[in-house]
Amino acid sequence: MTDRLKLGKKNINISDIRDVALFFKKVEIIGETRALLQKNFNYLKGRSQNEVVYGINTGFGPMADVFILENKQIELQYNLIRSHAVGLGEYMSIPQIRSIMLIRLQTLLKSHSGVTVDVCNLIATFLNKEITPLVYKHGSVGASGDLVQLAHIAEALIGEGKVMYKGEIRDTKDVFKSVLSKEGIAPLKVTLREGLALINGTASMSGIGALSIHHAKNILHCSILSSAILFELVEASEDYFSKEISMVRPHAGQTKVGELFRNILKNSKLICRNDVRVKSDLAHGSTAIMSRHRQEIYSIRCAAQILGPVFDQLEQSQKVIEVEMNSVTDNPITFTDSKIVHGGNFHGDYVSFEMDKVKIAMTKLSMFSERKINFLFNDRVNKMFPPFLNLATPGLDLGLQGLQFVATSTVAENQSLASSVYIHSIPTNNDNQDIVSMGTNSALLADTVIRNTREVVAIELLSIVRAVYILGIEKSMSSKTRDFYKRISKVVQLKQDLILREDVEKIIRLIETEDF
């Protein structure tokens, strides 16, 4: 990770979101962009002095036909921020809010929103000094942008509301007084249409969505590695992930997952070629029971076909989110020395739709994970392991039995949450916003599904490493699966069954903070 993320005309990606949101990478606004911001601001200011421009000398939404006198225009911007900083419910996570702030900053730096460089400098300062406005989950309908959530960020920039600083919730004015004033940094004095520019747009849903995609892809790769180990545990046929099987069904995701399996397992001593297995089985006579099934249950045999669509969907969603977070999503949009355009780029349908699909994909991944857990726990199915991977006295000791209940319950919750939010539009704002996206709701629910899935996969990983330990196959595993096994097994205990929650929590934290 380089020292600073340089921001300007260049697009950012989900890796940048990860670095700033999760690892507190600092940001820097390049010099050229500062000049463009000023030029765009001056153009908008000049136009607004001689003509009606929405959000500068007009009211908002259904009151857009009300003309605002010049001596009241700055008051209008403050009124807009304060009236919309009304979110309720739980706070978003610090990484989510930092992701939102970065995307809002990136949008403004496109120099089409008519803001001063002071606005952008202050957002960058908040990110760099790890001052995080507290933003509530409830409030956005995802059209006219994420008005309520973004208003809480704007509220902090003008020195009001509350922020998180050094692990404590503090009044923003106190942080300005005790921290920022020492460097000559004062609360933002909004001008022209900066109140509207700060709260109008899809930064909230995009910020949550971008971070969710990062976490979802990491969980997916853990699932791929876990499936690879399961192949080794059952000495599966290489046919299941062969190049040939993808050639005749060339979906991109299935092809890629198959390729990953082949790469991960290329030096495994446990994967079987079918021709070798058949010859071995036939040597015992044509009526002999084969040593292993040549057609494993679907949660083993169809891993590439199940994970392939998940892979495809996350790639597609990443593309959409990355376009969105590098777009100008407020209204009006100013093209310097050209025109002012009024429209609806703030409408969050693209993000809402994608996050619905992410929910479905990750719900299916959690279902897949639960089935692998069941295979490992059910001795009548696997015919290899003690019930519930019990290492002690059957009956007296219960192995990992309790964790299956948790996995089953959590998957059921995901199945309930996977229904579409995108189609649940409710008209609001005196029917000005007569069809809305509910994009932030969709993104927040996707985040819940992803966190739930991480829990289920963590249980699966604990089960997988326990199964490897029981069979003692570590030395025969591929180098990649063995490394993965060691990463998981080093944070848990394998010889004791009583304190399992702490082990699962350690794996959850590992999946959340490390790249796989």
RODO-2510 file (C-alpha; in nm, 4 decimals, decimal comma):
residues 516
     n   res          X          Y          Z
     1     m     0,0000     0,0000     0,0000
     2     t     0,1490     0,3328    -0,1093
     3     d     0,1663     0,6262     0,1289
     4     r    -0,1308     0,8334     0,0018
     5     l    -0,4196     0,7934    -0,2384
     6     k    -0,3970     1,0804    -0,4853
     7     l    -0,7391     1,2089    -0,5831
     8     g    -0,8434     1,4110    -0,8845
     9     k    -0,9716     1,3235    -1,2267
    10     k    -0,8394     0,9678    -1,2042
    11     n    -1,0947     0,7027    -1,1115
    12     i    -1,0732     0,5098    -0,7861
    13     n    -1,1548     0,1420    -0,7386
    14     i    -1,2729    -0,0934    -0,4660
    15     s    -0,9137    -0,1591    -0,3567
    16     d    -0,8819     0,2143    -0,2888
    17     i    -1,2043     0,2017    -0,0878
    18     r    -1,0621    -0,0867     0,1151
    19     d    -0,7349     0,0960     0,1819
    20     v    -0,8990     0,4174     0,2992
    21     a    -1,2023     0,2710     0,4765
    22     l    -1,0430    -0,0268     0,6497
    23     f    -0,6724     0,0529     0,6696
    24     f    -0,6958     0,4338     0,7125
    25     k    -0,4815     0,5214     0,4134
    26     k    -0,4472     0,8976     0,3783
    27     v    -0,5717     1,0914     0,0771
    28     e    -0,4311     1,3856    -0,1154
    29     i    -0,6004     1,6157    -0,3665
    30     i    -0,3798     1,6863    -0,6666
    31     g    -0,3100     2,0485    -0,7573
    32     e    -0,4684     2,0477    -1,1036
    33     t    -0,8036     1,9505    -0,9554
    34     r    -0,8043     2,2478    -0,7201
    35     a    -0,7916     2,4857    -1,0157
    36     l    -1,0726     2,3026    -1,1934
    37     l    -1,2907     2,3201    -0,8826
    38     q    -1,2428     2,6950    -0,8574
    39     k    -1,3150     2,7463    -1,2260
    40     n    -1,6360     2,5429    -1,2041
    41     f    -1,7459     2,7309    -0,8926
    42     n    -1,6875     3,0689    -1,0548
    43     y    -1,8863     2,9660    -1,3630
    44     l    -2,1839     2,8507    -1,1572
    45     k    -2,1725     3,1621    -0,9415
    46     g    -2,1739     3,3847    -1,2459
    47     r    -2,4671     3,2058    -1,4072
    48     s    -2,6749     3,2103    -1,0887
    49     q    -2,6498     3,5880    -1,0618
    50     n    -2,8422     3,6382    -1,3829
    51     e    -3,0772     3,3402    -1,4063
    52     v    -3,2758     3,0925    -1,2029
    53     v    -3,0640     2,7903    -1,1006
    54     y    -3,2207     2,5111    -0,9001
    55     g    -3,0858     2,4800    -0,5489
    56     i    -2,9207     2,8207    -0,5446
    57     n    -3,2045     3,0681    -0,5782
    58     t    -3,4969     2,8254    -0,5664
    59     g    -3,6532     2,6025    -0,3058
    60     f    -3,6102     2,2255    -0,3196
    61     g    -3,8227     1,9402    -0,4497
    62     p    -4,1937     2,0320    -0,4602
    63     m    -4,0982     2,3878    -0,3555
    64     a    -3,8677     2,4405    -0,6523
    65     d    -4,1031     2,7092    -0,7875
    66     v    -4,0288     2,9352    -0,4899
    67     f    -3,7685     3,2022    -0,5659
    68     i    -3,5144     3,2624    -0,2912
    69     l    -3,3812     3,6158    -0,2502
    70     e    -3,0047     3,6643    -0,2557
    71     n    -2,9854     3,7607     0,1125
    72     k    -3,1452     3,4257     0,2077
    73     q    -2,9549     3,1911    -0,0242
    74     i    -2,6797     3,0934     0,2218
    75     e    -2,9372     3,0384     0,4952
    76     l    -3,1169     2,8056     0,2542
    77     q    -2,8108     2,5806     0,2297
    78     y    -2,7751     2,5548     0,6075
    79     n    -3,1476     2,4893     0,6425
    80     l    -3,1202     2,2064     0,3934
    81     i    -2,8409     2,0342     0,5859
    82     r    -3,0006     2,0768     0,9276
    83     s    -3,3496     1,9745     0,8179
    84     h    -3,2238     1,6504     0,6656
    85     a    -2,9838     1,5449     0,9435
    86     v    -3,2644     1,3409     1,0984
    87     g    -3,1468     0,9813     1,0578
    88     l    -3,2520     0,7200     1,3109
    89     g    -3,1615     0,3673     1,4142
    90     e    -2,8129     0,2288     1,4595
    91     y    -2,4978     0,4004     1,3419
    92     m    -2,3272     0,2739     1,0305
    93     s    -1,9828     0,1236     1,0883
    94     i    -1,6761     0,3482     1,0799
    95     p    -1,5421     0,1772     0,7629
    96     q    -1,8789     0,2255     0,5903
    97     i    -1,8861     0,5955     0,6749
    98     r    -1,5269     0,6436     0,5624
    99     s    -1,6124     0,4697     0,2358
   100     i    -1,9091     0,7041     0,1881
   101     m    -1,6927     1,0098     0,2582
   102     l    -1,4301     0,9017     0,0070
   103     i    -1,6908     0,8500    -0,2644
   104     r    -1,8601     1,1827    -0,1886
   105     l    -1,5187     1,3484    -0,2165
   106     q    -1,4420     1,1684    -0,5418
   107     t    -1,7740     1,2853    -0,6893
   108     l    -1,7120     1,6480    -0,5950
   109     l    -1,3587     1,6345    -0,7363
   110     k    -1,5029     1,5637    -1,0799
   111     s    -1,5586     1,9424    -1,0812
   112     h    -1,9203     1,9404    -1,1969
   113     s    -2,0891     2,0258    -0,8660
   114     g    -1,9936     2,3901    -0,8227
   115     v    -1,8266     2,3535    -0,4823
   116     t    -1,5204     2,5334    -0,3533
   117     v    -1,1951     2,3565    -0,2844
   118     d    -1,2595     2,4254     0,0866
   119     v    -1,5328     2,1607     0,0897
   120     c    -1,3064     1,8953    -0,0568
   121     n    -1,0111     1,9913     0,1629
   122     l    -1,2195     1,9512     0,4766
   123     i    -1,3536     1,6081     0,3787
   124     a    -0,9951     1,5000     0,3081
   125     t    -0,8878     1,6382     0,6476
   126     f    -1,1598     1,4405     0,8246
   127     l    -1,0439     1,1226     0,6505
   128     n    -0,6768     1,1827     0,7207
   129     k    -0,7274     1,2706     1,0859
   130     e    -0,9744     0,9838     1,1327
   131     i    -1,2591     1,2109     1,2352
   132     t    -1,5726     1,0215     1,1393
   133     p    -1,9207     1,1780     1,1388
   134     l    -2,1829     0,9522     1,2947
   135     v    -2,4286     0,8458     1,0274
   136     y    -2,7522     0,6614     1,0959
   137     k    -2,8776     0,3652     0,8945
   138     h    -3,2394     0,4752     0,8575
   139     g    -3,3366     0,7618     0,6351
   140     s    -3,2602     0,7165     0,2660
   141     v    -3,5049     0,6247    -0,0091
   142     g    -3,2236     0,6263    -0,2624
   143     a    -3,3496     0,8986    -0,4913
   144     s    -3,2560     1,2646    -0,4825
   145     g    -2,9618     1,0835    -0,3464
   146     d    -2,8965     0,9603     0,0059
   147     l    -3,0107     1,2916     0,1500
   148     v    -3,0426     1,2014     0,5166
   149     q    -2,7204     1,0019     0,5541
   150     l    -2,5143     1,2539     0,3611
   151     a    -2,6678     1,5377     0,5628
   152     h    -2,5086     1,3941     0,8765
   153     i    -2,1675     1,4137     0,7093
   154     a    -2,2408     1,7691     0,5954
   155     e    -2,3597     1,8514     0,9477
   156     a    -2,0183     1,7531     1,0848
   157     l    -1,8381     1,9599     0,8208
   158     i    -2,0220     2,2734     0,9377
   159     g    -1,9198     2,1965     1,2957
   160     e    -2,2413     2,0457     1,4242
   161     g    -2,3648     1,7002     1,5247
   162     k    -2,1386     1,4266     1,6569
   163     v    -1,8288     1,2447     1,5363
   164     m    -1,6205     0,9476     1,6373
   165     y    -1,2644     1,0514     1,7248
   166     k    -1,0024     0,8278     1,8875
   167     g    -1,2639     0,5736     1,9843
   168     e    -1,4958     0,8242     2,1532
   169     i    -1,8221     0,9880     2,0475
   170     r    -1,7702     1,3634     2,0719
   171     d    -1,9468     1,6840     1,9784
   172     t    -1,8087     1,7997     1,6463
   173     k    -1,7639     2,1563     1,7710
   174     d    -1,5381     2,0285     2,0483
   175     v    -1,3192     1,8371     1,8007
   176     f    -1,2863     2,1493     1,5874
   177     k    -1,1930     2,3504     1,8970
   178     s    -0,9491     2,1012     2,0545
   179     v    -0,7946     1,9395     1,7447
   180     l    -0,8527     2,1216     1,4182
   181     s    -0,8325     2,4836     1,5323
   182     k    -0,4678     2,4283     1,6291
   183     e    -0,3967     2,3902     1,2577
   184     g    -0,6152     2,6819     1,1596
   185     i    -0,8970     2,4578     1,0348
   186     a    -1,2457     2,5946     1,0983
   187     p    -1,5939     2,4569     1,0257
   188     l    -1,7061     2,4884     0,6661
   189     k    -1,8858     2,8074     0,5688
   190     v    -2,1162     2,6853     0,2938
   191     t    -2,1823     2,9043    -0,0050
   192     l    -2,3737     2,9013    -0,3329
   193     r    -2,5218     2,5431    -0,3493
   194     e    -2,2712     2,3538    -0,1346
   195     g    -2,5359     2,2266     0,1050
   196     l    -2,7183     2,0631    -0,1848
   197     a    -2,3956     1,9369    -0,3430
   198     l    -2,2956     1,7670    -0,0188
   199     i    -2,6185     1,5761     0,0403
   200     n    -2,7417     1,5074    -0,3129
   201     g    -2,6064     1,1847    -0,4679
   202     t    -2,5620     0,8109    -0,4271
   203     a    -2,2489     0,8109    -0,2114
   204     s    -2,4126     0,6338     0,0827
   205     m    -2,5424     0,3316    -0,1067
   206     s    -2,2256     0,3218    -0,3198
   207     g    -1,9965     0,3419    -0,0166
   208     i    -2,1736     0,0602     0,1635
   209     g    -2,1925    -0,1375    -0,1600
   210     a    -1,8245    -0,0969    -0,2466
   211     l    -1,7114    -0,2181     0,0927
   212     s    -1,9606    -0,5049     0,0772
   213     i    -1,8233    -0,6219    -0,2573
   214     h    -1,4731    -0,6298    -0,1092
   215     h    -1,5893    -0,8442     0,1831
   216     a    -1,8060    -1,0680    -0,0358
   217     k    -1,5194    -1,1476    -0,2726
   218     n    -1,2949    -1,2354     0,0193
   219     i    -1,5593    -1,4715     0,1579
   220     l    -1,5999    -1,6267    -0,1863
   221     h    -1,2289    -1,7043    -0,2094
   222     c    -1,2401    -1,8606     0,1377
   223     s    -1,5244    -2,0791     0,0132
   224     i    -1,3210    -2,1786    -0,2934
   225     l    -1,0238    -2,2749    -0,0757
   226     s    -1,2490    -2,4646     0,1637
   227     s    -1,4060    -2,6561    -0,1259
   228     a    -1,0587    -2,7416    -0,2513
   229     i    -0,9755    -2,8954     0,0864
   230     l    -1,3029    -3,0870     0,0803
   231     f    -1,1988    -3,2289    -0,2575
   232     e    -0,8829    -3,3506    -0,0898
   233     l    -1,0659    -3,4955     0,2099
   234     v    -1,2777    -3,7202    -0,0134
   235     e    -1,0004    -3,7785    -0,2686
   236     a    -1,2247    -3,6332    -0,5369
   237     s    -1,1886    -3,6752    -0,9074
   238     e    -1,0137    -3,4025    -1,0994
   239     d    -1,3019    -3,4269    -1,3463
   240     y    -1,5145    -3,2058    -1,1200
   241     f    -1,3066    -2,8988    -1,1992
   242     s    -1,1436    -3,0055    -1,5241
   243     k    -1,0720    -2,7736    -1,8125
   244     e    -1,2776    -3,0001    -2,0377
   245     i    -1,5946    -2,9664    -1,8325
   246     s    -1,5735    -2,5878    -1,8546
   247     m    -1,4931    -2,5926    -2,2262
   248     v    -1,8340    -2,7344    -2,3099
   249     r    -2,0133    -2,4936    -2,0733
   250     p    -1,8015    -2,1817    -2,0973
   251     h    -1,9613    -1,9494    -1,8451
   252     a    -1,6947    -1,7066    -1,7272
   253     g    -1,7457    -1,7705    -1,3559
   254     q    -1,7494    -2,1488    -1,3770
   255     t    -1,4430    -2,1388    -1,6006
   256     k    -1,2576    -1,9116    -1,3590
   257     v    -1,3506    -2,1114    -1,0490
   258     g    -1,2458    -2,4340    -1,2226
   259     e    -0,9157    -2,2716    -1,3144
   260     l    -0,8674    -2,1636    -0,9517
   261     f    -0,9355    -2,5173    -0,8304
   262     r    -0,6801    -2,6584    -1,0740
   263     n    -0,4212    -2,4024    -0,9658
   264     i    -0,4863    -2,4573    -0,5959
   265     l    -0,4741    -2,8371    -0,6232
   266     k    -0,2051    -2,8847    -0,8893
   267     n     0,0462    -3,0465    -0,6518
   268     s    -0,2022    -3,2258    -0,4264
   269     k    -0,1381    -3,5948    -0,3656
   270     l    -0,5016    -3,6541    -0,2768
   271     i    -0,6860    -3,5720    -0,5991
   272     c    -0,7623    -3,8733    -0,8163
   273     r    -0,7750    -3,9235    -1,1909
   274     n    -1,0808    -4,1233    -1,2797
   275     d    -0,8947    -4,3711    -1,4962
   276     v    -0,6701    -4,4642    -1,2040
   277     r    -0,9651    -4,5034    -0,9701
   278     v    -1,1617    -4,7189    -1,2131
   279     k    -0,8680    -4,9543    -1,2704
   280     s    -0,8181    -4,9881    -0,8978
   281     d    -1,1815    -5,0620    -0,8349
   282     l    -1,2125    -5,3117    -1,1196
   283     a    -0,9154    -5,5049    -0,9880
   284     h    -1,1381    -5,6153    -0,7029
   285     g    -1,3964    -5,7611    -0,9380
   286     s    -1,6855    -5,6229    -1,1337
   287     t    -1,9305    -5,6521    -0,8445
   288     a    -1,7051    -5,5065    -0,5754
   289     i    -1,8099    -5,1919    -0,3844
   290     m    -1,5940    -4,9064    -0,5055
   291     s    -1,3643    -4,7385    -0,2556
   292     r    -1,5308    -4,3995    -0,3089
   293     h    -1,8276    -4,2711    -0,4967
   294     r    -1,7505    -4,1715    -0,8529
   295     q    -2,0437    -3,9306    -0,8313
   296     e    -2,0099    -3,7298    -0,5072
   297     i    -2,3026    -3,5334    -0,3671
   298     y    -2,3730    -3,2024    -0,5370
   299     s    -2,2120    -2,9847    -0,2702
   300     i    -1,8827    -3,1484    -0,3688
   301     r    -1,9201    -3,2420    -0,7334
   302     c    -2,0912    -2,9170    -0,8400
   303     a    -1,8713    -2,6694    -0,6524
   304     a    -1,7543    -2,4927    -0,9707
   305     q    -2,1095    -2,4759    -1,1042
   306     i    -2,2435    -2,3328    -0,7761
   307     l    -1,9655    -2,0845    -0,7046
   308     g    -1,9320    -1,9807    -1,0701
   309     p    -2,2506    -1,7685    -1,0778
   310     v    -2,1512    -1,6100    -0,7456
   311     f    -1,8128    -1,5202    -0,8949
   312     d    -1,9798    -1,3728    -1,2046
   313     q    -2,2267    -1,1690    -1,0025
   314     l    -1,9637    -1,0159    -0,7772
   315     e    -1,7545    -0,9213    -1,0797
   316     q    -2,0591    -0,7623    -1,2456
   317     s    -2,1583    -0,5787    -0,9287
   318     q    -1,8056    -0,4490    -0,8810
   319     k    -1,8100    -0,3023    -1,2330
   320     v    -2,1407    -0,1252    -1,1679
   321     i    -2,0382     0,0068    -0,8275
   322     e    -1,7036     0,1328    -0,9581
   323     v    -1,8794     0,3214    -1,2377
   324     e    -2,1216     0,4688    -0,9853
   325     m    -1,8624     0,5812    -0,7327
   326     n    -1,6694     0,7633    -1,0066
   327     s    -1,9784     0,9359    -1,1421
   328     v    -2,1322     1,2765    -1,0825
   329     t    -2,4573     1,1919    -0,9073
   330     d    -2,5958     1,5229    -0,7853
   331     n    -2,8257     1,7805    -0,9477
   332     p    -2,7871     2,0194    -1,1240
   333     i    -2,4604     1,9370    -1,2983
   334     t    -2,2390     2,2192    -1,4140
   335     f    -2,0271     2,2000    -1,7265
   336     t    -1,7787     2,4855    -1,7028
   337     d    -1,8081     2,7436    -1,9832
   338     s    -2,0873     2,5400    -2,1365
   339     k    -2,4151     2,4767    -1,9549
   340     i    -2,5978     2,3796    -1,6404
   341     v    -2,7924     2,0554    -1,6795
   342     h    -3,0818     1,9465    -1,4591
   343     g    -3,1632     1,5779    -1,4332
   344     g    -3,1735     1,2680    -1,2171
   345     n    -2,8254     1,1167    -1,1798
   346     f    -2,9001     1,0935    -0,8081
   347     h    -3,1412     0,8052    -0,8691
   348     g    -2,9897     0,4895    -0,7212
   349     d    -3,1464     0,2123    -0,9279
   350     y    -2,8178     0,0786    -1,0593
   351     v    -2,6793     0,0270    -0,7097
   352     s    -3,0052    -0,0979    -0,5629
   353     f    -3,0468    -0,3613    -0,8324
   354     e    -2,6892    -0,4835    -0,7985
   355     m    -2,7004    -0,5068    -0,4212
   356     d    -3,0186    -0,7123    -0,4454
   357     k    -2,8332    -0,9524    -0,6719
   358     v    -2,5360    -0,9598    -0,4329
   359     k    -2,7756    -1,0550    -0,1538
   360     i    -2,9062    -1,3474    -0,3566
   361     a    -2,5580    -1,4607    -0,4578
   362     m    -2,4232    -1,4511    -0,1023
   363     t    -2,7329    -1,6205     0,0342
   364     k    -2,6701    -1,9070    -0,2075
   365     l    -2,3060    -1,9184    -0,0968
   366     s    -2,4182    -1,9456     0,2671
   367     m    -2,6554    -2,2295     0,1703
   368     f    -2,3695    -2,4035    -0,0077
   369     s    -2,1503    -2,3615     0,2984
   370     e    -2,4162    -2,5065     0,5276
   371     r    -2,4458    -2,8150     0,3068
   372     k    -2,0707    -2,8741     0,3287
   373     i    -2,0957    -2,8437     0,7071
   374     n    -2,3721    -3,1024     0,7058
   375     f    -2,1628    -3,3381     0,4943
   376     l    -1,8732    -3,3175     0,7393
   377     f    -2,0993    -3,3600     1,0449
   378     n    -2,3240    -3,6416     0,9170
   379     d    -2,1356    -3,9705     0,9455
   380     r    -2,4104    -4,1528     0,7531
   381     v    -2,3395    -3,9297     0,4548
   382     n    -1,9619    -3,8876     0,4678
   383     k    -1,8825    -4,2379     0,6073
   384     m    -1,5440    -4,0952     0,7063
   385     f    -1,5752    -3,8945     1,0267
   386     p    -1,7246    -3,9340     1,3724
   387     p    -2,0633    -3,7616     1,4147
   388     f    -2,0204    -3,3837     1,4384
   389     l    -1,6437    -3,4312     1,4066
   390     n    -1,6370    -3,5359     1,7720
   391     l    -1,2829    -3,5878     1,8985
   392     a    -1,3797    -3,7210     2,2412
   393     t    -1,6347    -3,9667     2,3872
   394     p    -1,9464    -4,0103     2,1700
   395     g    -2,2607    -3,9299     2,3660
   396     l    -2,0756    -3,7687     2,6527
   397     d    -1,9105    -3,5142     2,4252
   398     l    -2,1017    -3,3422     2,1471
   399     g    -1,8345    -3,2276     1,9048
   400     l    -1,9357    -2,9340     1,6849
   401     q    -2,3063    -3,0154     1,7016
   402     g    -2,4126    -2,6774     1,8430
   403     l    -2,2507    -2,4902     1,5570
   404     q    -2,4754    -2,6595     1,3030
   405     f    -2,7762    -2,4983     1,4670
   406     v    -2,6098    -2,1595     1,4321
   407     a    -2,5289    -2,2179     1,0657
   408     t    -2,8815    -2,3388     0,9874
   409     s    -3,0428    -2,0456     1,1672
   410     t    -2,8180    -1,7899     1,0018
   411     v    -2,8780    -1,9291     0,6540
   412     a    -3,2531    -1,9133     0,7176
   413     e    -3,2184    -1,5456     0,8077
   414     n    -3,0292    -1,4852     0,4826
   415     q    -3,3051    -1,6537     0,2862
   416     s    -3,5561    -1,4144     0,4417
   417     l    -3,3404    -1,1098     0,3676
   418     a    -3,2682    -1,2060     0,0057
   419     s    -3,5995    -1,0767    -0,1316
   420     s    -3,5813    -0,7716    -0,3553
   421     v    -3,5681    -0,4177    -0,2205
   422     y    -3,5227    -0,2663    -0,5663
   423     i    -3,8916    -0,3229    -0,6472
   424     h    -4,0215    -0,1837    -0,3166
   425     s    -4,0624     0,1763    -0,4212
   426     i    -4,2916     0,3935    -0,2081
   427     p    -4,3694     0,7459    -0,3362
   428     t    -4,2642     1,0280    -0,1023
   429     n    -4,1793     1,3987    -0,0904
   430     n    -4,5355     1,5020    -0,1832
   431     d    -4,5075     1,2650    -0,4805
   432     n    -4,2166     1,4595    -0,6256
   433     q    -4,0130     1,1462    -0,5618
   434     d    -4,2849     0,9231    -0,7005
   435     i    -4,0598     0,6252    -0,7780
   436     v    -3,7452     0,5640    -0,5754
   437     s    -3,4641     0,3084    -0,5611
   438     m    -3,4308     0,2207    -0,1911
   439     g    -3,0636     0,1773    -0,2762
   440     t    -2,9223     0,2336     0,0719
   441     n    -3,1733    -0,0103     0,2203
   442     s    -3,0664    -0,2688    -0,0364
   443     a    -2,6975    -0,2045     0,0356
   444     l    -2,7456    -0,2284     0,4127
   445     l    -2,9364    -0,5557     0,3829
   446     a    -2,6675    -0,6895     0,1517
   447     d    -2,4134    -0,5993     0,4184
   448     t    -2,6158    -0,7982     0,6740
   449     v    -2,6331    -1,0988     0,4417
   450     i    -2,2581    -1,0784     0,3809
   451     r    -2,1828    -1,0621     0,7535
   452     n    -2,4141    -1,3571     0,8104
   453     t    -2,2430    -1,5514     0,5343
   454     r    -1,9041    -1,4777     0,6869
   455     e    -2,0279    -1,6420     1,0081
   456     v    -2,1466    -1,9536     0,8275
   457     v    -1,8232    -1,9827     0,6295
   458     a    -1,6254    -1,9405     0,9526
   459     i    -1,8101    -2,2413     1,0965
   460     e    -1,7348    -2,4308     0,7767
   461     l    -1,3651    -2,3455     0,8035
   462     l    -1,3490    -2,4615     1,1645
   463     s    -1,5122    -2,7856     1,0517
   464     i    -1,2738    -2,8252     0,7592
   465     v    -0,9592    -2,7853     0,9672
   466     r    -1,1021    -3,0253     1,2240
   467     a    -1,1617    -3,2829     0,9462
   468     v    -0,8056    -3,2421     0,8167
   469     y    -0,6756    -3,2910     1,1685
   470     i    -0,8823    -3,6092     1,2164
   471     l    -0,7578    -3,7678     0,8935
   472     g    -0,4003    -3,6438     0,9366
   473     i    -0,3651    -3,5587     0,5675
   474     e    -0,1771    -3,2301     0,6010
   475     k     0,1431    -3,3581     0,4399
   476     s    -0,0443    -3,4852     0,1338
   477     m    -0,2355    -3,1625     0,0691
   478     s    -0,1394    -2,9151    -0,1994
   479     s     0,0928    -2,6348    -0,0957
   480     k    -0,1883    -2,3785    -0,1258
   481     t    -0,4493    -2,5729     0,0710
   482     r    -0,1893    -2,6590     0,3337
   483     d    -0,1012    -2,2898     0,3740
   484     f    -0,4695    -2,2037     0,4063
   485     y    -0,5178    -2,4836     0,6601
   486     k    -0,2284    -2,3461     0,8658
   487     r    -0,3679    -1,9894     0,8545
   488     i    -0,6983    -2,1080     0,9971
   489     s    -0,5736    -2,3734     1,2370
   490     k    -0,3211    -2,1420     1,4043
   491     v    -0,6013    -1,9227     1,5460
   492     v    -0,8133    -2,2087     1,6849
   493     q    -0,7700    -2,5100     1,9095
   494     l    -0,8319    -2,8505     1,7531
   495     k    -0,8284    -3,0839     2,0510
   496     q    -1,1094    -2,9415     2,2615
   497     d    -1,4792    -2,8976     2,1898
   498     l    -1,6196    -2,6913     2,4698
   499     i    -1,5301    -2,3298     2,3859
   500     l    -1,6236    -2,3048     2,0209
   501     r    -1,7703    -1,9561     1,9918
   502     e    -1,4344    -1,7905     2,0523
   503     d    -1,2736    -2,0036     1,7821
   504     v    -1,5418    -1,9074     1,5303
   505     e    -1,5072    -1,5397     1,6210
   506     k    -1,1327    -1,5598     1,5603
   507     i    -1,1931    -1,7054     1,2134
   508     i    -1,4561    -1,4389     1,1404
   509     r    -1,2046    -1,1702     1,2291
   510     l    -0,9433    -1,3382     1,0113
   511     i    -1,1753    -1,3438     0,7081
   512     e    -1,2760    -0,9836     0,7719
   513     t    -0,9263    -0,8388     0,8011
   514     e    -0,7020    -1,0505     0,5782
   515     d    -0,7075    -1,0959     0,2026
   516     f    -0,7576    -1,4460     0,0662
***
